[in-house]
Amino acid sequence: MPINITQTIKMKNILFVAACFIFFKVTAQDAPVKFDGKKWEAPYLLDIPKDWRVERFLIPIEFAPSISYTGVEDIRFTPGWSKIATDEYWGYAFLWYLDNSPKFDAKIIEKNLTAYYTGLINVNVDKRKIDSAKLAPVKTSIKKRATENGDITTFEGTVSMADFLTLKPIVVNLLVHIRSCEGQNKTFVFYEVSPKPYSDNVWSRLNQLWANFKCTKN
């Protein structure tokens, strides 16, 4: 039978198109979906008070890769977080919504916070072309305190570091809550942060976030 060159070319084109379709379909399915913190819908309830700012990003954290958990960080910034003249300056809270049941004690939290704030300071001063080696190093001190209602364990402590907003030394106080929820293979680590003493009014606003927390939105 004589070879029909036109039909052969058409068949090759059809096969090429089919192969491309399969390739791009498989590639699209396998490609990781970029995390969008603004659109991500948390499966838990963590309040967003009026005028508070929210940020969310994936864990492992880009600026602190040595913190080897997987999950999401969910942050709540007070309206006065960057306003030095207010009691809300550096007042904020952040939740680590983590896969599985990693162990936490005072030393582990100290190590995590040292890596976290060292990376956070470095990434912020690098943008301003400042030598981070000239800034105060991060020092953390964490200890257990009376376990609060609903927590597995509760901790308190301090982080001494360079304030990347002013480049001056700052000491912030922290409360750290560890919690799990029935039927979920997840761990919740909630950090409250402020340079103000625990008696200051800003802590009542931070504490209320955790008091209102619910494991699910339902």
N, C-alpha and C positions, 0 to 999 in steps of 0.2 A: 504494500500500500504506500503511495507517495506521501511524503511528509508535508503537512500543511503548515508552512512557516507562520502564517498569521495566527492560526489556532494555538500553535506552540507558544508564541509571544504572549497571547492573551492568558493562557494557562499559567505562565510564569508570573505574570502581573497579578493574577488572582491569588496565587500561592504567596507571593511577596506581601500583598496587602493583608492576607489572613495571618501570616507570621507576625507582621507588625502589630496587628490587633491583639494577638495573644500575648506578645512581648509587653506591650504597654499596659494591658489589662493586669497581667501578673505583677509588673513593676509598680503599678498604682496601688495594688492590694498590699504589696510588701512594704511600700514606703511608709516610714513612720509619720504619724499625724503630728504636726507641730502643736504644742500646748499653747492655748490661748487663755491666760489667766482671767481676762475680762469676761470671757464667755463660759468658762468652766462653772458647772453647777455642782456645788458641794453637796454630798449626800447627808451632811449633818447641818445643824443650825448653829451659826455663830453670828451674833447680831452685828449689824452695821449701823451704828448710831448716826444721827444727822450730822453732816459735815465731816465725818471721819473718812479718811482715804483708805482704799483697799489695794493691796498688791498680792498676786499669787504667782508662784513659779514652782517648777519641779524640783524634787530632791532625788538624786544627789544635786547639790547646789553648785552652780557654775563657779562661784568664787571661793567655795570651800569643798573641793572634791574629796578630801580625806574623810568627810562625814559620809559614811558609806550606806546610809539607809536609802530606801526608795519610798516616794510618796509625794506630797504636795505641801508647800509652805503657804500659809494663809495669814496675811498681815493686816492689822488694824492700826492706823496712825491717828492719834488725836489731832484735832484741828490746829492746835498750837505746837505740834511736834517740832517744827523748825523755827519757832518764834521764841527767842532766848528770854524775852521779858515776861513770859507767861509760866504758870505752874505746869503747863503741859509740855514744856520743852523736853525733847527726847522721851516723851511719854508715849508708849505704844505697846502693842501685844502681838505675838505671833504664835500660830498653831502649827505644829508639825503633825500632819495626818499620815501615819506611817504604815507600811505593809508589815504584817506579821507581829511578833511580840519581842522586839529587841530589849535587852536588859538595860536598866538605868540605875545608876547610883551616883553619889556625889562626884566621884573621880571621873566617871564617864561624862557627866554633864559639864564638868570643868574643862575636860579635853575638847568636847564638842564646841563649847562657847569660845574657847581660845582660838580654835580654827575658824569659827564663824566670824568673829569680830576682826581677827587679823585679816582675813580675806576681804571682808566688807570695807575696812579702812583702806586697804591697798587698792582696791578697785576704784574707790572714790578719789583718793589722792593722786592716783595715776592719771586720771582724767585732767587733773590740774597741774600735771608735770611737777609734782612735789616728791621729794625723796622720802619715802616712808621710813627708811632706816633712821632718820633724824627725829622721828616721832616716838612718843612713849610706847613701850611694848604693852601688849595685852596681858593682864594678869587677872585670873579668876579665883574666886573662893566661894564654894558651895557647901551647904550642910543641910541635913534633914531638919524639918520642923514638924509641929503637930500636923498629922494628916487631916486635910480638909474633907468635908463631906463629898463623897463620890469619887475621891482620888484613890489610886492605889498607894501613891506616896506623894508627899509635898516637900519641896525644897525651898530654901531661900539663900541669897548670897549677893555678891557684888562682882562687877567687872570694872577694872581700872584700865583705861585706854586713852588714846587720843581722840578727841571729838573732831571728826573729819569736817564738821561744819565750821568750826572756829580754829582748828588745829591746836587747841589748848587741851591739857589733860582734863579728863572727866571720870567720875565714878558713878556708875548706875547701880541701883538696887534691883534685884530680881526676885520674883516668885515663880517657881516652876512646878507645874501640876502634871502628874502622870495618870492617865486614865485609860481603861479599855471599856468596850461596850459589848454586852451580851450578844452572841450570835455573829460577831464580826471578828475576823482575823486582822484587826487593825489596832494600832496604838496611837493615842492622842497625847501629845506633849505640848502644853500651853505655857508660854513664857509671858510674864508681865514685866515691863521695864520702865523705870523712871529714876532720875537722879534725886528725886524728892524722897524724904523719909516716909516710912510706911504710914505715918499718921496724917500725911497730907491728903487733901481732898481728891487729888488726881487718882489716888489708888482706889477710891470708891468707884470711880468710873471704869477703871481697868478691871477691878474685881467683878463688877456687874456683868461684864462680857462672859466670864467663866460661870457665874451663877446662872446665867440664862442659857448656857450651852446645852444642846440636846444632841443625842447620838444620831438621830435621824430627823428629817424635816417633817415627818408625819406626826 
